[in-house]
Amino acid sequence: MKCLQTFFLSIAIISLTFYSCQTESPKKLELSDFSQQLQDFNQQPLNLGASYQGKAKIYSLSDHSVFIQIQDLKGDMSFVLQREEAAPLPDGEYEQAKVYFFQSFFIFTAPDIDYLLHLGDADIPDNISSQTFTAEIDGFGVGKFNSLPFDQVITSPIVDCQCHKIPPSHITPLNCTAGGIGSTSCGITNKEGESCNSTCGAGYYSCCNDY
């Protein structure tokens, strides 16, 4: 009888242990696990599976855009999410951060935070959209610059790639070196090697210029 009681007690302990393992809270997003799936998802990305890491800063521009700069070993990089409304992201500086950049979205991660920034109509892969982010922000334009030194504000870029609202037929659209009305993405590189890219959501057109 004592052996039988011991047997049932062992079964109960094993069952409780199994249940506890099944109900663990989800782990923090490990972006490195998703890099290959993200590359497979993007058919025509501006930078296929590109990632950058180093010291970073985030701040909002006067037009409500979210601006992220990062000091990568390959060079200073800047990323922009254009928005019509103010973004609920705090300005901040981070000694160690990483950006994963794709055609219609990018991910910023630093200790204790993960931000997903994307076009409002972007098709986010299930393995990313199912994650819990510190904040998920949408907008109408996603861009990347390699022409801005770290700490230089985007108000005076040498090359410029942005998204603009498609105007009524009686209004003349902006002149663009690349892109223009009917284009939802554009990229430009000048003779100094400074470049930028931009991808736009529905109702907007891309416009890239070399100043």
BELPE-V471771 format. One line per field, one symbol per residue. ss: DSSP state (a for helix, b for strand, c for the rest). A space follows every 10 residues. Layout:
# BELPE-V471771
ss: ???
This chain:
# BELPE-V471771
ss: caaaaaaaaa aaaaaaaaaa aacccccccc aaaaaaaaaa accccccccb bbbbbbbbbb cccccbbbbb bbccbbbbbb bbcccccccc cbbbbbbbbb bcccbbbbbb ccbbbbbbbc cccccaaaac ccccbbbbbc bbbbbccccc cccaaaccbb bbbbbccccc cccccccbbc ccccbbbbbc ccccbbbbbb cccbbbbbbb c
